[in-house]
Amino acid sequence: MLDWDKLITDCRLGLEDRYFQNNEDIRSSFQRDYDRIIFSSPFRRLQDKTQVFPLPGSIFVHNRLTHSLEVASVGRSLGNLVSVHAGNQTLDLSLQKKIGEIGSIVSAACLAHDLGNPPFGHAGESAIADFFKRGNGKKYKENLTEAQWCDFTCFEGNANAFRVLSHQFSGKRDGGFALIYSTLASIVKYPFESLLSGGKPKFGFFQSEKELFQKIATRLGMEQVSDNPLQFKRFPLVYLVEAADDICYQIMDVEDAHKLKILTYSETEELFKAFFHPETDARTLKSIDDNFGKVSDHNERIAYLRALVIGKLTRECADIFNSTIDEVNCSNTVKPLFSSLPEPSRSAMAKIKTVSIGKIYSDRAVIEIEIAGYKILGTLLDAFITAVIEPEEFLSKKLLALIPQQYLCLDDSYYTKIQSVVDFVSGMTDLFALELYRKITGMELPGIG
């Protein structure tokens, strides 16, 4: 049985001894986290960060911001379904009130889950890692510990999101966004350091936030698996955040592909209808036929099917969580809720993954922006890291003047200096990164057309 009383706390990072709830505020502490994130600059910048397809275009496809909003919506539904089930298992009114906030916690974590992702989609993460593995960043290896080097060569957007939310950047307040512990823990999909990533971009926090995560995990009663390298068992609500993300990006990518004519109407309809069995989902299939008899617009038909699929997957993932979380929570093995989907959803999702890899993610436009991202981010990292390492050089002084105050490094260590540049570059929007690349390479000059 999960100890919800310990897992759900309104203790705020950086304000542990000074924070008092305003009794006149109609929002709970957990709801306030959602508002802090949605009104923040890093969240607004997501509107110009690629999800999968290049943007903007004549057809509006998803960017990181619209994706995050949709994930938060699904996450709230998942959390509410879980809170109803968990609340029915206790007569303690105080605990029921806490459990009732699960939807708010999960939606806030979903809203923030991509805040650490760099420009140009997932290719941006690979571009940063590749700069250190095979690019000019290789020369800095001898100045870093093994763990610090792993942080860069396995760069992880999820770990960077935890840093964005919790790190005290120059001139900023302690605690970063000052979110509650439960929200922060819900974001960390892989609760271990990069040394345990196996060379893959799958870890939860950088060395710079290692002690901070340990502090949060200990307060929430998360079970520690090992001390060195540091590893904890997952915070239970991470499973819901991960499921909401999986539901949205896999289903919405198909809808976007249909709008961009990468997939035909017939292909898309077939992919979505595969989630419904003629016997167990007879009423839903009849509803689809009735709706299609009234609506002829293909985009609206696909949107209707997409909504039905998301609703079904949300209910199924909540059921899986409610029935297996106690067992899963006792295991060191991470098993996403999606891996336990019942039929026909399991086979339908497998088909979508195959089509996505074969047709959607291999589309020419997707590949072109990934290639561009590699070149742009590699160049920016090379220029600005050189500048912070050799600040007295003429060009370095000019480049350092372009770095915002919050990213300025006051530490002499190579790790902190390099990380300050990674913070700067990963926080850029696609357009800003492209414009800055053009200017520092001399391809474009201010005021010259």
C-alpha positions as CSV (number, residue, x, y, z in Angstrom):
1,M,0.0,0.0,0.0
2,L,1.5,3.4,-1.0
3,D,2.1,5.8,1.8
4,W,0.2,8.7,0.2
5,D,0.5,10.8,3.3
6,K,4.3,11.0,2.9
7,L,4.3,11.0,-0.9
8,I,2.1,14.0,-1.2
9,T,3.6,17.1,0.6
10,D,3.2,20.8,0.0
11,C,6.8,21.5,1.1
12,R,8.4,23.9,-1.4
13,L,11.9,23.8,-2.6
14,G,14.0,26.7,-1.3
15,L,11.1,27.8,1.0
16,E,11.1,24.9,3.4
17,D,11.4,27.1,6.5
18,R,9.8,30.3,5.2
19,Y,6.8,29.4,3.2
20,F,3.2,30.0,4.5
21,Q,0.1,29.3,2.5
22,N,-2.1,32.4,1.9
23,N,-5.4,31.4,3.3
24,E,-7.1,33.9,1.0
25,D,-5.8,32.1,-2.1
26,I,-8.6,29.9,-3.6
27,R,-5.9,27.7,-5.2
28,S,-4.2,24.8,-3.3
29,S,-0.4,24.7,-3.1
30,F,-0.5,22.0,-5.8
31,Q,-2.6,24.0,-8.2
32,R,-0.3,27.0,-7.7
33,D,2.6,24.9,-9.2
34,Y,0.6,24.6,-12.4
35,D,0.2,28.4,-12.5
36,R,3.9,29.1,-11.8
37,I,4.9,27.0,-14.7
38,I,2.4,28.2,-17.2
39,F,3.3,31.9,-16.6
40,S,7.1,31.3,-16.8
41,S,9.4,32.3,-19.6
42,P,10.8,28.8,-20.2
43,F,7.3,27.6,-20.7
44,R,6.5,30.3,-23.2
45,R,9.6,29.6,-25.2
46,L,8.2,26.1,-25.9
47,Q,6.0,27.7,-28.5
48,D,9.0,28.0,-30.8
49,K,10.6,24.6,-30.1
50,T,10.1,21.7,-32.5
51,Q,8.0,18.7,-31.4
52,V,8.5,16.5,-34.5
53,F,7.7,18.5,-37.6
54,P,9.2,21.8,-38.7
55,L,7.4,24.9,-37.7
56,P,5.7,27.2,-38.5
57,G,4.1,26.1,-41.8
58,S,0.9,26.6,-43.7
59,I,-0.6,23.8,-41.6
60,F,-0.2,24.3,-37.8
61,V,1.3,21.2,-36.3
62,H,2.3,20.6,-32.7
63,N,5.2,22.4,-31.0
64,R,6.5,21.7,-27.5
65,L,4.1,24.1,-25.9
66,T,0.9,22.7,-27.4
67,H,2.2,19.2,-26.7
68,S,2.8,20.0,-23.1
69,L,-0.7,21.5,-22.7
70,E,-2.2,18.4,-24.1
71,V,-0.1,16.1,-21.9
72,A,-1.2,18.2,-18.9
73,S,-4.8,17.7,-19.8
74,V,-4.5,13.9,-20.1
75,G,-2.3,13.8,-17.0
76,R,-5.0,15.6,-15.0
77,S,-7.6,13.0,-16.1
78,L,-5.2,10.1,-15.2
79,G,-4.5,11.6,-11.8
80,N,-8.2,12.2,-11.1
81,L,-9.0,8.6,-11.9
82,V,-6.2,7.4,-9.6
83,S,-7.3,9.7,-6.8
84,V,-10.8,8.4,-6.8
85,H,-9.6,4.9,-6.6
86,A,-7.0,5.6,-3.9
87,G,-9.4,7.9,-1.9
88,N,-11.9,5.1,-1.7
89,Q,-9.3,3.0,0.2
90,T,-9.1,5.2,3.3
91,L,-11.6,6.8,5.7
92,D,-9.1,9.4,6.8
93,L,-10.6,12.7,5.6
94,S,-7.2,14.5,5.8
95,L,-5.6,11.9,3.7
96,Q,-8.5,11.9,1.3
97,K,-7.9,15.6,0.8
98,K,-4.3,15.0,0.0
99,I,-5.1,12.2,-2.4
100,G,-7.6,14.5,-4.1
101,E,-4.7,16.6,-5.3
102,I,-3.1,13.9,-7.4
103,G,-4.6,15.2,-10.6
104,S,-3.2,18.7,-9.8
105,I,0.3,17.3,-9.1
106,V,0.4,15.2,-12.3
107,S,-0.9,17.9,-14.5
108,A,1.7,20.4,-13.2
109,A,4.5,17.8,-13.7
110,C,3.2,17.1,-17.3
111,L,3.1,20.8,-18.1
112,A,6.8,21.0,-17.1
113,H,8.1,17.7,-18.4
114,D,9.7,19.2,-21.6
115,L,11.1,22.4,-20.1
116,G,14.6,21.1,-20.4
117,N,14.4,20.0,-24.0
118,P,16.7,21.9,-26.4
119,P,15.7,23.3,-29.8
120,F,15.0,21.1,-32.8
121,G,13.2,18.2,-31.1
122,H,14.9,15.1,-29.9
123,A,17.6,15.7,-32.4
124,G,18.7,18.6,-30.2
125,E,19.4,16.3,-27.3
126,S,21.5,14.0,-29.6
127,A,23.3,17.1,-31.1
128,I,24.4,18.2,-27.6
129,A,25.6,14.7,-26.6
130,D,27.3,14.2,-30.0
131,F,29.3,17.5,-29.6
132,F,31.0,16.0,-26.6
133,K,31.3,12.5,-27.9
134,R,32.6,13.1,-31.4
135,G,32.8,16.9,-31.9
136,N,35.1,19.6,-30.6
137,G,33.8,19.0,-27.1
138,K,35.9,15.8,-26.8
139,K,38.9,17.9,-25.7
140,Y,37.3,18.8,-22.4
141,K,37.0,15.2,-21.2
142,E,40.3,15.3,-19.3
143,N,39.1,18.2,-17.2
144,L,36.0,16.5,-15.9
145,T,35.2,13.5,-13.7
146,E,33.7,10.4,-15.2
147,A,30.2,11.3,-13.8
148,Q,30.4,14.9,-15.1
149,W,31.5,13.7,-18.5
150,C,28.6,11.3,-18.6
151,D,26.2,14.2,-17.9
152,F,27.2,15.8,-21.2
153,T,27.8,12.8,-23.5
154,C,24.4,11.4,-22.5
155,F,22.6,14.7,-22.3
156,E,19.0,14.2,-21.2
157,G,16.2,16.7,-21.6
158,N,14.4,15.2,-18.6
159,A,17.4,15.8,-16.3
160,N,17.7,19.3,-17.8
161,A,14.0,19.9,-16.9
162,F,14.7,19.1,-13.3
163,R,17.6,21.5,-13.4
164,V,15.6,24.3,-15.0
165,L,12.9,24.0,-12.3
166,S,15.2,23.6,-9.3
167,H,18.6,25.3,-10.0
168,Q,19.3,28.8,-8.6
169,F,20.5,30.6,-11.7
170,S,22.6,33.8,-11.4
171,G,20.5,36.5,-9.9
172,K,17.5,34.2,-9.3
173,R,16.0,33.0,-6.1
174,D,17.0,29.8,-4.2
175,G,14.9,26.8,-5.2
176,G,14.4,27.9,-8.8
177,F,10.6,27.8,-9.5
178,A,10.1,26.9,-5.8
179,L,7.8,24.0,-6.7
180,I,6.5,21.5,-4.1
181,Y,8.6,18.4,-3.7
182,S,5.9,16.1,-5.0
183,T,5.7,17.9,-8.3
184,L,9.5,17.9,-8.8
185,A,9.7,14.2,-8.1
186,S,6.9,13.5,-10.5
187,I,9.0,14.8,-13.4
188,V,12.0,12.6,-12.9
189,K,11.5,9.5,-15.1
190,Y,14.8,7.9,-14.4
191,P,15.7,8.5,-10.7
192,F,19.4,7.8,-11.0
193,E,22.6,9.6,-12.1
194,S,24.1,9.4,-15.6
195,L,26.7,6.8,-14.6
196,L,23.8,4.3,-14.6
197,S,22.4,5.3,-18.0
198,G,24.4,2.8,-19.9
199,G,25.6,5.5,-22.3
200,K,22.0,6.3,-23.2
201,P,20.1,9.6,-22.6
202,K,18.1,8.1,-19.8
203,F,18.9,9.5,-16.3
204,G,17.2,11.9,-14.0
205,F,19.6,14.5,-12.7
206,F,23.0,16.0,-13.4
207,Q,25.8,16.0,-10.8
208,S,25.0,19.6,-10.0
209,E,21.5,18.6,-8.8
210,K,22.5,15.2,-7.3
211,E,22.3,16.3,-3.6
212,L,19.1,18.2,-4.3
213,F,17.3,15.2,-5.7
214,Q,18.5,13.1,-2.9
215,K,17.1,15.6,-0.4
216,I,13.7,15.6,-2.2
217,A,13.6,11.8,-2.5
218,T,14.5,11.2,1.1
219,R,11.8,13.7,2.3
220,L,9.2,11.9,0.2
221,G,10.2,8.4,1.5
222,M,11.4,7.2,-1.9
223,E,13.4,4.0,-1.4
224,Q,17.1,4.3,-2.2
225,V,18.6,1.5,-4.3
226,S,22.2,2.5,-4.2
227,D,24.4,5.3,-2.9
228,N,27.2,5.4,-5.4
229,P,26.1,5.8,-8.1
230,L,23.0,7.3,-6.6
231,Q,19.7,5.6,-7.5
232,F,16.2,5.6,-6.1
233,K,13.0,3.7,-7.0
234,R,10.6,5.7,-9.0
235,F,8.2,8.2,-7.5
236,P,4.8,6.5,-8.2
237,L,3.2,9.5,-10.0
238,V,6.0,9.5,-12.6
239,Y,4.2,6.5,-14.2
240,L,1.2,8.7,-14.8
241,V,3.2,11.6,-16.2
242,E,5.0,9.1,-18.5
243,A,1.8,7.6,-19.6
244,A,0.2,10.9,-20.4
245,D,3.3,11.8,-22.5
246,D,3.2,8.5,-24.3
247,I,-0.5,8.8,-25.1
248,C,-0.2,12.3,-26.5
249,Y,2.9,12.2,-28.6
250,Q,2.2,8.9,-30.2
251,I,-1.4,9.6,-31.1
252,M,-1.0,13.3,-31.9
253,D,2.0,12.6,-34.2
254,V,-0.3,10.4,-36.3
255,E,-2.9,13.2,-36.5
256,D,-0.3,15.7,-37.6
257,A,1.0,13.3,-40.2
258,H,-2.5,13.0,-41.6
259,K,-2.8,16.8,-41.8
260,L,0.6,17.0,-43.6
261,K,-0.5,14.2,-46.0
262,I,2.3,11.9,-44.9
263,L,-0.4,9.4,-44.0
264,T,-3.6,9.1,-46.1
265,Y,-7.1,9.4,-44.6
266,S,-7.6,5.6,-45.0
267,E,-4.3,4.8,-43.3
268,T,-5.0,7.1,-40.3
269,E,-8.6,5.9,-39.9
270,E,-7.4,2.3,-39.9
271,L,-4.7,3.0,-37.3
272,F,-7.2,4.6,-34.9
273,K,-10.1,2.2,-35.4
274,A,-7.8,-0.7,-34.6
275,F,-8.1,0.3,-30.9
276,F,-11.7,-0.8,-30.8
277,H,-12.8,-4.5,-30.8
278,P,-16.1,-5.3,-32.6
279,E,-17.4,-7.1,-29.5
280,T,-16.1,-5.3,-26.4
281,D,-16.3,-1.8,-28.0
282,A,-19.5,-2.3,-30.1
283,R,-21.2,0.8,-28.6
284,T,-18.1,3.0,-29.5
285,L,-18.0,1.6,-33.0
286,K,-21.7,2.4,-33.5
287,S,-21.1,5.9,-32.2
288,I,-18.3,6.3,-34.8
289,D,-20.6,5.1,-37.6
290,D,-23.3,7.5,-36.4
291,N,-20.9,10.4,-36.2
292,F,-19.4,9.7,-39.7
293,G,-22.9,9.6,-41.1
294,K,-23.2,13.3,-40.1
295,V,-19.7,14.5,-40.7
296,S,-17.9,14.2,-44.0
297,D,-14.8,16.4,-43.3
298,H,-11.8,14.1,-43.0
299,N,-9.9,16.2,-40.5
300,E,-12.9,16.3,-38.1
301,R,-13.4,12.6,-38.4
302,I,-9.8,11.9,-37.5
303,A,-10.0,14.4,-34.6
304,Y,-13.1,12.5,-33.3
305,L,-11.3,9.2,-33.6
306,R,-8.2,10.6,-31.9
307,A,-10.3,11.8,-29.0
308,L,-11.9,8.4,-28.5
309,V,-8.5,6.7,-28.6
310,I,-7.0,9.1,-26.0
311,G,-10.0,8.6,-23.8
312,K,-9.7,4.8,-24.0
313,L,-5.9,4.8,-23.4
314,T,-6.4,7.1,-20.4
315,R,-8.9,4.8,-18.7
316,E,-6.7,1.7,-19.4
317,C,-3.5,3.3,-18.1
318,A,-5.3,4.4,-14.9
319,D,-6.7,0.9,-14.4
320,I,-3.2,-0.6,-14.9
321,F,-1.7,1.8,-12.3
322,N,-4.5,1.1,-9.8
323,S,-4.2,-2.6,-10.1
324,T,-0.4,-3.0,-10.3
325,I,1.3,0.0,-8.6
326,D,1.9,-1.7,-5.3
327,E,3.7,-4.6,-7.0
328,V,5.6,-2.3,-9.4
329,N,6.7,0.0,-6.5
330,C,8.4,-3.0,-4.9
331,S,10.5,-3.7,-8.0
332,N,13.7,-2.0,-9.1
333,T,12.7,-2.6,-12.7
334,V,10.9,0.3,-14.4
335,K,7.9,-1.0,-16.3
336,P,5.9,1.8,-18.1
337,L,2.1,1.5,-18.0
338,F,2.1,1.3,-21.8
339,S,3.9,-2.0,-21.6
340,S,0.9,-3.6,-20.0
341,L,-1.9,-2.3,-22.3
342,P,-4.6,-4.9,-22.9
343,E,-5.7,-6.0,-26.4
344,P,-6.6,-4.5,-28.9
345,S,-4.8,-1.4,-27.7
346,R,-1.5,-3.2,-27.4
347,S,-1.5,-4.3,-31.0
348,A,-2.9,-1.0,-32.2
349,M,0.0,0.9,-30.5
350,A,2.5,-1.5,-31.9
351,K,1.2,-0.8,-35.4
352,I,1.4,3.0,-34.8
353,K,5.0,2.7,-33.6
354,T,5.9,0.7,-36.8
355,V,4.3,3.3,-39.0
356,S,5.8,6.2,-37.1
357,I,9.3,4.9,-37.5
358,G,8.8,3.9,-41.1
359,K,6.9,6.9,-42.4
360,I,6.5,9.7,-40.0
361,Y,9.9,10.1,-38.3
362,S,11.7,9.3,-41.6
363,D,9.9,12.0,-43.5
364,R,12.2,14.3,-45.4
365,A,11.1,17.5,-43.5
366,V,11.8,15.8,-40.2
367,I,15.2,14.6,-41.3
368,E,16.2,18.0,-42.7
369,I,15.5,19.8,-39.4
370,E,17.4,17.2,-37.4
371,I,20.4,17.7,-39.7
372,A,20.2,21.4,-39.3
373,G,19.9,21.1,-35.5
374,Y,23.1,19.1,-35.4
375,K,25.0,21.8,-37.3
376,I,23.5,24.8,-35.5
377,L,23.8,23.5,-31.9
378,G,27.3,22.1,-32.4
379,T,28.5,25.4,-33.7
380,L,26.9,27.4,-30.9
381,L,28.3,25.1,-28.2
382,D,31.8,25.2,-29.7
383,A,31.9,29.0,-29.9
384,F,30.4,29.8,-26.5
385,I,32.3,27.0,-24.5
386,T,35.5,28.3,-26.0
387,A,34.5,31.8,-24.8
388,V,33.9,30.8,-21.2
389,I,37.1,28.6,-21.1
390,E,39.3,31.4,-22.7
391,P,37.5,34.6,-21.6
392,E,40.4,36.9,-22.3
393,E,40.5,36.3,-26.0
394,F,39.1,39.1,-28.2
395,L,36.4,37.0,-29.7
396,S,35.5,35.4,-26.4
397,K,34.8,38.8,-24.8
398,K,32.4,39.6,-27.6
399,L,30.6,36.3,-27.4
400,L,30.4,36.5,-23.6
401,A,28.5,39.8,-24.0
402,L,25.8,37.8,-25.8
403,I,25.1,35.4,-22.9
404,P,22.2,36.5,-20.6
405,Q,23.0,37.4,-17.0
406,Q,21.3,34.4,-15.5
407,Y,23.7,32.0,-17.4
408,L,26.9,33.8,-16.4
409,C,29.2,31.4,-14.5
410,L,30.9,32.6,-11.3
411,D,32.6,29.2,-10.7
412,D,36.1,28.4,-12.0
413,S,35.4,24.6,-12.6
414,Y,35.3,23.3,-16.2
415,Y,32.1,21.4,-15.4
416,T,30.2,24.5,-14.2
417,K,31.5,26.7,-17.1
418,I,30.5,24.2,-19.7
419,Q,27.2,23.6,-18.0
420,S,26.4,27.3,-18.1
421,V,26.7,27.2,-21.9
422,V,24.6,24.1,-22.2
423,D,22.0,25.9,-20.1
424,F,22.1,28.9,-22.5
425,V,22.0,26.8,-25.7
426,S,19.4,24.3,-24.6
427,G,17.1,27.1,-23.5
428,M,17.0,28.7,-26.9
429,T,14.1,28.5,-29.3
430,D,14.6,27.1,-32.8
431,L,14.4,30.6,-34.3
432,F,16.7,32.2,-31.9
433,A,19.3,29.4,-32.3
434,L,19.1,29.7,-36.0
435,E,19.5,33.5,-36.0
436,L,22.4,33.5,-33.6
437,Y,24.1,30.8,-35.6
438,R,23.8,32.9,-38.7
439,K,25.2,36.0,-37.0
440,I,28.2,34.4,-35.2
441,T,29.2,32.6,-38.4
442,G,28.9,35.8,-40.5
443,M,26.1,34.4,-42.7
444,E,23.9,37.3,-41.6
445,L,24.7,40.8,-40.2
446,P,22.4,43.0,-38.2
447,G,20.8,45.7,-40.4
448,I,22.0,44.1,-43.7
449,G,19.4,42.4,-45.8
